[in-house]
Amino acid sequence: MSDINHQVGIKATPEAIYELLTTNSGLSQWWTNDVSGAGSVGSIIKFRFNGGGPDFAVTQLTPNKSVIWKHVGNIPEAWMGTNISFQLRVEGDQTFVRFTHSNWKEQSNFMAHCSTKWAVFLLSLKEVLETDKGKPFPNDIHIDHS
Amino acid sequence: MSDINHQVGIKATPEAIYELLTTNSGLSQWWTNDVSGAGSVGSIIKFRFNGGGPDFAVTQLTPNKSVIWKHVGNIPEAWMGTNISFQLRVEGDQTFVRFTHSNWKEQSNFMAHCSTKWAVFLLSLKEVLETDKGKPFPNDIHIDHS
């Protein structure tokens, strides 16, 4: 099994970041503009990109510290069985977001694409808080021409 | 052992990308502006960031297809024993760059930082070819405030 790991330091409080990771209005500012279902543990968040997209069950929430999701449903197929974790850590005047998309079956080209794309979206999350405007889908940075 | 994986699709020929991965003038357009030593297999490339930085030995070159480096020296310490690979693959009117920084001893916060930072630099590589201007250090996108 393999994991995607990322980390960004954001000049913002963990409270402000946690809000962007746990609410429809927050998530829609940096990943995709079409998000529904975000809520407490057990809720299923539906992220949509032109109609299709992944569903994640919220499995653990520690306010202002940790958010863990489990992929449910079957889109994308390679995400089945994977988990996503956001760990927040304050250091000085910034909060680090430590991101993991874990439990990939193989280090495929698609996994590599997703790794780069997660970096793009975490930079978008950082921009929401530091410049007041993120780049959620469909305004995300494109990393291929397919 | 763990790996960092990335992939970007670039509207450019594999020849143009290979040049940016194998020459001092090419590498200095997207990773750091201070590069010396790039050459054929066996050469040691010195990448410098405000004076310090990693040395990589060029271990395999397949023109316009593949570039493999082995970390030599001891900066950063966590990179000792790691390898970097760029595999080029043409599909339609783009060339995919499949990047791997492999053989990390642990999935540390520093590894996660480097993973995000590699995405930043691969986007810079893409920009050199698609907008004619990359963002090598010291003009790179910063992902923390340390």
HADDOCK unambig.tbl for C-alpha pairs under 7 A between the chains (distance, minus, plus):
assign (segid A and resid 5 and name CA) (segid B and resid 112 and name CA) 4.79 0.50 0.50
assign (segid A and resid 5 and name CA) (segid B and resid 115 and name CA) 6.52 0.50 0.50
assign (segid A and resid 6 and name CA) (segid B and resid 112 and name CA) 4.17 0.50 0.50
assign (segid A and resid 6 and name CA) (segid B and resid 113 and name CA) 5.82 0.50 0.50
assign (segid A and resid 6 and name CA) (segid B and resid 115 and name CA) 5.69 0.50 0.50
assign (segid A and resid 6 and name CA) (segid B and resid 116 and name CA) 5.18 0.50 0.50
assign (segid A and resid 7 and name CA) (segid B and resid 112 and name CA) 5.14 0.50 0.50
assign (segid A and resid 7 and name CA) (segid B and resid 113 and name CA) 4.79 0.50 0.50
assign (segid A and resid 7 and name CA) (segid B and resid 116 and name CA) 6.30 0.50 0.50
assign (segid A and resid 8 and name CA) (segid B and resid 113 and name CA) 6.82 0.50 0.50
assign (segid A and resid 8 and name CA) (segid B and resid 143 and name CA) 5.24 0.50 0.50
assign (segid A and resid 8 and name CA) (segid B and resid 144 and name CA) 5.89 0.50 0.50
assign (segid A and resid 9 and name CA) (segid B and resid 143 and name CA) 5.85 0.50 0.50
assign (segid A and resid 9 and name CA) (segid B and resid 144 and name CA) 4.15 0.50 0.50
assign (segid A and resid 9 and name CA) (segid B and resid 145 and name CA) 6.43 0.50 0.50
assign (segid A and resid 10 and name CA) (segid B and resid 144 and name CA) 6.56 0.50 0.50
assign (segid A and resid 94 and name CA) (segid B and resid 145 and name CA) 6.97 0.50 0.50
assign (segid A and resid 112 and name CA) (segid B and resid 5 and name CA) 4.78 0.50 0.50
assign (segid A and resid 112 and name CA) (segid B and resid 6 and name CA) 4.15 0.50 0.50
assign (segid A and resid 112 and name CA) (segid B and resid 7 and name CA) 5.14 0.50 0.50
assign (segid A and resid 113 and name CA) (segid B and resid 6 and name CA) 5.82 0.50 0.50
assign (segid A and resid 113 and name CA) (segid B and resid 7 and name CA) 4.80 0.50 0.50
assign (segid A and resid 113 and name CA) (segid B and resid 8 and name CA) 6.82 0.50 0.50
assign (segid A and resid 115 and name CA) (segid B and resid 5 and name CA) 6.52 0.50 0.50
assign (segid A and resid 115 and name CA) (segid B and resid 6 and name CA) 5.69 0.50 0.50
assign (segid A and resid 116 and name CA) (segid B and resid 6 and name CA) 5.18 0.50 0.50
assign (segid A and resid 116 and name CA) (segid B and resid 7 and name CA) 6.30 0.50 0.50
assign (segid A and resid 116 and name CA) (segid B and resid 119 and name CA) 5.46 0.50 0.50
assign (segid A and resid 119 and name CA) (segid B and resid 116 and name CA) 5.46 0.50 0.50
assign (segid A and resid 119 and name CA) (segid B and resid 119 and name CA) 6.33 0.50 0.50
assign (segid A and resid 143 and name CA) (segid B and resid 8 and name CA) 5.25 0.50 0.50
assign (segid A and resid 143 and name CA) (segid B and resid 9 and name CA) 5.91 0.50 0.50
assign (segid A and resid 144 and name CA) (segid B and resid 8 and name CA) 5.84 0.50 0.50
assign (segid A and resid 144 and name CA) (segid B and resid 9 and name CA) 4.11 0.50 0.50
assign (segid A and resid 144 and name CA) (segid B and resid 10 and name CA) 6.50 0.50 0.50
assign (segid A and resid 145 and name CA) (segid B and resid 9 and name CA) 6.41 0.50 0.50
